[in-house]
Amino acid sequence: MAEQKILRTSRSYDITLKIKGESYTNDITNVRISSSLSTGYQIVTITIKITPQTILLNKLYGQDSIDLVINKLDASEFITETMKFDLMVVTSEFEVPVSDLITTGKQMDRSSFDLITVNRIPFQIMTSLVGVIFGPLCPSPWTAPITIKNMIESIVNNKVDPKPILELDTDNINTEPISQCCIPPTTLMKAIHYLDHNYGIFNGAPAIFCDNDNKLKIMNLSAKIKKNYSIYVEHLTTQHSEKDITKASEDKKYFYTYDNLFTNYIGNAKFGTLGKKLKHIVLPSNTLSHTIEQDLTEVCKKYGVIGQTKGEASYINTTVAKRTRYYIENNGQDKTEVHANSKIAKQIADLSRMSFMIERNLAIEELIKIGEVVKVGTKTQEHLDISGKYILFSSDLIWNKQSEWQTTARLELIRTNKTV
């Protein structure tokens, strides 16, 4: 009788964990990788089942390095993808049960040990302390006038340790020279937000994220969504074919879902807060004041995160459309409107949101590329209006250990327009 070969399914993964150089691979029960534009870097939660005595004796309190490796396996147990994470504990939680005066090894009650961690290097990059002054009398590279692009490059190259790989979008970037600027001592992430708040990095919606490859990405989401998509997700119908399923194993940029698509649109609420007519009062260097006037509908069309719509960029109730709001908290850069465009664009970037679950055959590397373009497709005619291109705002990947690793992911997508 021929020997049977036991094959792993395409949903299987090989996950290894080392803390302080010691393997805890067999103790892992759950892994969760959360990536979001709202945090700026990834958060990884690991749950292991071990005895409290092990935690206390080995002093697993968070001071040691944590190495997590996730290998994706195909049906023949070949590794098709490898992701490595150098992690640092932010928070750890565990329970200590009632025990004897001296534990002899007979009492081996295991409890869940939750490790909430971040990628070590990206966390160090985003929290690096920076504080600089740009001006006419300052030495190079702090000599002004200077553009936003050169300011960010100077800060990253001279003030950040460890140094990231800077990927700064240049589409519709602010090219106005800034005569002088003082950034008080703060973290790199807050310093970039400070520059955007005062001057505007892009004519569009900005986003900042440092990935696990130590790439500091400063993106113009308004320009990015007009480019080719990086991930395609097919929303399956009840009459889907086998080809729709098998394609996911052949193309790591293709995914499918048979989950419900959860959508919401907050146009009226956001317009009610921002105002239909916008007036920014700024303080130029050669006059007492200047008013930048904008129409919110026009800002949506020009600088929103628009996924190739043929209809309206926004749907607004006429009652909300009558409101005028004044913005006086920003001195601006003379009469330039970039800071005003950036301020409003990032607040209207997520008027429309969509979320859903996917599972099986998940290519990790693609799903943690936050800020990239995702195209949602469907063959249901009535659902075509909500299909099209979105920005990947967040992904939440979860591995649960049962007989094998069961994997799911929840994606959250954003754009300005509700329909295409």
C-alpha positions in Angstrom: 0.0 0.0 0.0 1.4 3.3 -1.0 2.3 5.8 1.8 0.0 8.7 2.0 1.5 12.2 2.1 -0.1 14.6 4.4 -0.5 18.0 2.8 -1.0 21.3 4.5 -3.8 23.4 3.1 -3.1 26.8 1.5 -4.4 28.4 4.6 -1.5 27.1 6.7 1.4 29.1 8.1 4.5 28.4 10.0 4.9 30.9 12.8 8.0 31.0 15.0 8.6 33.2 18.1 11.8 33.8 20.0 12.0 35.9 23.2 15.4 36.5 24.7 16.8 33.9 22.2 14.5 31.2 23.6 11.8 29.6 21.4 8.2 29.9 22.4 6.9 28.7 19.1 4.8 25.9 20.5 3.1 28.2 23.0 1.6 30.7 20.5 -2.2 30.7 20.3 -2.9 34.0 18.6 -1.1 36.6 16.5 -2.7 39.9 15.5 -1.0 42.5 13.2 -2.8 45.9 13.1 -1.7 48.5 10.7 -3.4 51.9 10.4 -2.8 55.4 9.1 -4.1 56.7 12.4 -1.2 55.1 14.4 1.7 55.6 11.9 3.3 52.2 12.5 2.2 48.6 13.1 1.0 47.1 16.4 1.5 43.4 16.9 -0.3 41.5 19.6 0.9 38.0 20.5 -0.8 35.6 22.9 1.1 32.6 24.3 0.0 29.9 26.8 2.7 29.4 29.4 2.9 29.0 33.2 3.3 32.2 35.3 6.4 30.6 36.8 8.0 30.7 33.4 7.3 34.4 33.0 8.7 35.2 36.4 11.7 33.0 36.3 12.7 34.0 32.8 11.9 37.7 33.6 9.8 38.2 30.5 8.9 41.8 31.4 9.4 43.4 28.1 13.1 44.5 28.2 14.2 41.8 25.8 14.0 41.6 22.0 11.2 39.6 20.4 11.7 38.0 17.0 8.5 36.9 15.1 8.7 35.1 11.8 5.6 34.3 9.7 6.1 31.9 6.8 3.2 31.3 4.4 3.1 27.8 3.1 1.5 26.4 0.0 -0.2 23.0 -0.3 3.2 21.3 -0.7 4.6 22.9 2.4 6.9 25.2 0.4 7.4 28.7 1.8 5.9 31.2 -0.5 6.3 34.3 1.6 8.2 35.3 4.7 7.7 38.2 7.0 10.1 39.0 9.9 9.3 41.3 12.7 11.8 42.8 15.3 9.4 43.7 18.1 9.4 45.7 21.3 6.9 45.2 24.1 4.7 48.1 24.9 2.3 46.3 27.3 2.2 42.8 28.7 -0.6 41.2 30.7 -0.8 37.8 32.6 -2.5 36.2 35.6 -0.7 34.6 38.5 -2.9 31.9 40.0 -3.0 30.7 43.6 0.0 28.3 44.1 1.8 26.3 46.8 4.5 27.9 48.9 7.0 26.4 46.5 6.1 25.2 43.0 7.7 21.8 42.4 6.7 21.4 38.8 3.6 19.4 39.6 1.4 22.4 39.4 1.6 23.5 35.8 -1.4 25.7 35.3 -1.0 27.6 32.1 -2.4 31.1 31.6 -2.6 33.5 28.6 0.3 35.9 28.3 -0.6 38.8 26.1 2.3 40.8 24.5 1.3 44.1 22.9 4.3 45.1 20.8 5.4 47.5 18.1 8.0 47.2 15.4 11.2 48.3 17.1 12.9 50.4 14.4 9.7 52.1 13.0 8.7 53.0 16.6 12.2 54.5 17.2 12.0 56.4 13.9 8.6 58.0 14.5 9.4 58.9 18.1 12.8 60.3 17.4 13.2 63.7 19.1 13.7 66.6 16.6 13.8 70.3 17.1 15.2 72.7 14.5 15.2 76.3 13.3 15.2 77.2 9.7 16.2 80.8 8.9 18.4 83.0 6.6 21.2 83.1 9.1 21.1 79.4 10.0 23.9 77.1 8.8 23.3 74.5 6.1 21.1 72.5 5.8 18.9 74.8 7.9 19.3 77.8 5.7 16.0 79.4 4.6 14.1 80.2 2.3 13.6 76.4 1.9 10.8 74.2 0.5 8.8 71.7 2.6 10.4 68.8 0.7 13.9 70.1 1.6 12.9 70.7 5.2 11.6 67.1 5.7 14.7 65.7 4.0 17.0 67.8 6.2 15.2 66.7 9.4 15.2 63.0 8.4 18.9 63.0 7.3 20.3 64.9 10.2 18.0 64.5 13.2 16.5 61.0 13.0 18.3 57.9 14.4 18.0 55.2 13.2 17.6 56.7 9.7 14.6 55.6 7.7 14.2 55.2 4.0 12.3 58.3 3.0 9.6 57.9 0.4 8.1 61.3 -0.1 5.4 61.8 -2.8 6.1 64.7 -5.1 2.7 64.9 -6.8 1.2 68.3 -6.0 3.7 68.9 -3.3 4.0 72.4 -1.8 6.8 74.1 -3.8 6.5 77.5 -2.0 9.8 78.6 -0.3 9.4 79.2 3.4 11.4 82.1 4.8 11.7 80.9 8.4 10.4 78.2 10.7 10.9 77.0 14.2 10.0 73.5 15.2 10.0 73.0 19.0 11.6 69.8 20.3 9.1 67.1 19.6 8.8 63.6 17.9 9.4 63.2 14.2 5.7 62.3 13.6 4.5 65.4 15.4 7.1 67.6 13.6 5.8 66.5 10.2 2.2 67.1 11.3 3.4 70.6 12.5 4.8 71.4 9.1 1.6 70.2 7.4 -0.6 72.2 9.8 1.3 75.5 9.3 2.2 75.3 5.6 0.6 72.2 4.0 2.8 69.5 2.6 0.5 68.7 -0.4 -2.4 70.2 -2.3 -4.3 67.1 -1.2 -4.8 64.8 1.8 -1.5 63.8 3.5 -0.8 60.6 5.3 2.3 59.3 7.2 3.2 55.7 7.9 6.5 53.9 8.7 6.3 50.2 7.6 8.2 47.2 8.9 10.9 47.7 6.2 11.7 51.0 7.9 10.3 53.0 5.0 8.9 56.4 6.1 6.1 57.0 3.6 4.7 60.5 3.4 1.8 60.2 0.9 -0.6 62.4 -1.0 -3.7 60.3 -0.9 -5.6 62.6 -3.3 -3.0 62.0 -6.0 -2.3 58.3 -5.1 -5.9 57.2 -5.7 -5.7 58.3 -9.3 -2.9 55.8 -10.0 -3.0 52.1 -10.6 -4.3 49.9 -7.8 -2.0 47.6 -5.8 -4.7 45.2 -4.5 -7.8 43.9 -6.2 -10.6 42.5 -4.1 -13.5 40.7 -5.7 -16.8 40.7 -3.9 -18.2 37.3 -4.8 -21.8 36.6 -5.8 -23.7 33.5 -4.9 -23.1 32.3 -8.5 -19.3 32.7 -8.4 -17.1 30.3 -10.3 -14.2 28.2 -9.1 -11.8 30.4 -11.1 -12.7 33.3 -8.8 -11.3 31.2 -5.9 -8.2 29.7 -7.5 -7.0 33.0 -8.9 -6.1 34.1 -5.3 -3.5 31.3 -5.0 -1.9 32.4 -8.3 -1.8 36.2 -7.9 -0.8 37.5 -4.5 -2.4 40.9 -5.3 -5.8 39.3 -5.9 -8.2 38.6 -3.0 -11.8 37.7 -2.8 -14.5 38.0 -0.1 -18.0 36.6 0.4 -18.5 38.7 3.5 -21.0 41.6 3.5 -19.6 45.0 2.6 -20.2 47.4 5.4 -20.3 51.0 4.1 -21.1 54.4 5.7 -21.1 58.0 4.4 -20.8 61.0 6.7 -21.1 63.9 4.1 -23.8 65.9 5.9 -22.2 65.6 9.3 -18.7 66.6 8.1 -20.1 69.5 6.0 -22.0 70.7 9.0 -18.8 70.8 11.0 -16.5 72.2 8.3 -19.0 74.6 6.6 -20.0 74.9 3.0 -18.3 78.2 2.5 -14.8 78.4 4.0 -12.9 81.5 4.9 -9.3 81.3 6.2 -8.0 84.5 7.7 -4.2 84.5 7.3 -1.5 87.1 8.2 0.9 87.8 5.3 4.2 89.5 5.9 3.3 92.6 3.9 -0.3 93.3 4.8 -2.5 93.2 7.9 -4.6 90.2 6.8 -5.8 88.2 3.9 -8.8 86.0 3.4 -8.7 82.7 1.5 -12.1 81.8 0.3 -13.1 78.2 -0.6 -16.2 76.3 -1.5 -16.2 72.9 0.1 -17.8 71.1 -2.8 -15.1 72.4 -5.1 -12.4 71.4 -2.6 -13.9 67.9 -2.6 -13.6 67.8 -6.4 -10.1 69.2 -6.6 -8.4 67.8 -3.6 -10.6 65.0 -2.2 -9.7 61.3 -2.4 -11.8 60.7 -5.4 -12.1 57.2 -6.8 -12.9 58.0 -10.5 -16.5 59.1 -10.0 -18.8 60.1 -12.9 -21.3 61.5 -10.5 -21.1 64.0 -7.6 -18.0 64.0 -5.4 -20.2 64.6 -2.4 -23.9 64.5 -1.6 -25.0 67.3 0.7 -28.3 68.4 2.1 -29.2 71.9 1.1 -29.7 72.9 4.7 -26.1 72.1 5.5 -24.9 73.9 2.4 -25.8 77.4 3.7 -23.3 77.5 6.5 -20.1 79.7 6.4 -17.2 79.0 8.7 -14.1 81.1 9.5 -10.7 79.6 10.2 -8.4 81.9 12.1 -5.9 79.5 13.9 -3.2 79.5 11.2 -1.0 82.4 10.2 -0.4 80.8 6.8 2.5 81.4 4.4 1.7 84.8 2.9 -1.2 84.3 0.5 -0.6 80.7 -0.5 -3.6 78.3 -0.2 -1.7 75.0 0.2 -2.2 74.8 4.0 -5.9 75.5 3.6 -6.3 72.8 0.9 -4.4 70.3 3.0 -6.4 71.1 6.1 -9.7 70.5 4.5 -8.6 67.6 2.2 -7.5 65.4 5.1 -10.8 65.9 6.8 -12.9 65.0 3.8 -10.6 62.1 2.7 -12.8 59.5 4.6 -16.3 60.7 4.0 -17.0 57.3 2.6 -15.8 54.1 4.4 -16.0 50.4 3.5 -15.0 47.4 5.6 -15.1 43.7 5.1 -13.5 40.4 6.0 -11.3 38.2 3.9 -9.7 34.9 4.6 -7.7 32.0 3.1 -4.5 32.4 1.0 -3.7 35.8 2.5 -0.5 37.4 1.2 0.6 39.3 4.3 3.0 41.6 2.5 0.3 43.2 0.4 -2.2 43.6 3.2 0.1 45.6 5.4 0.9 48.2 2.7 -1.2 50.9 4.3 -2.1 53.9 2.2 -2.0 51.9 -1.1 -4.8 51.8 -3.6 -7.4 49.0 -3.4 -9.9 48.3 -6.2 -13.1 46.6 -5.1 -14.9 44.7 -7.9 -18.3 43.1 -8.1 -20.4 41.4 -10.7 -23.7 42.4 -9.0 -25.1 45.2 -11.1 -26.9 46.9 -8.2 -23.6 47.1 -6.3 -21.5 48.7 -9.0 -21.9 52.2 -7.6 -19.9 51.4 -4.5 -17.2 49.5 -6.3 -14.0 51.1 -7.7 -10.8 52.4 -6.1 -10.3 53.2 -2.4 -7.3 53.9 -0.1 -6.4 51.1 2.3 -6.8 52.9 5.7 -6.2 49.9 7.9 -5.8 46.2 8.0 -6.3 43.8 10.9 -4.8 40.4 10.4 -5.5 37.6 12.9 -4.1 34.1 13.2 -5.8 31.7 15.6 -4.3 28.3 16.3 -6.7 25.4 16.1 -5.8 22.2 14.3 -3.9 24.5 12.0 -3.5 28.3 11.7 -6.9 29.9 10.8 -6.4 33.3 9.3 -8.7 36.2 8.7 -8.2 39.9 7.9 -10.5 42.9 8.2 -9.8 45.7 5.7 -11.0 49.3 6.1 -11.0 51.4 3.0 -11.7 55.2 2.6 -12.4 57.7 -0.1 -14.3 61.0 -0.5 -17.0 60.0 -3.0 -19.7 57.6 -2.1 -20.3 56.2 -5.6 -18.4 55.9 -8.9 
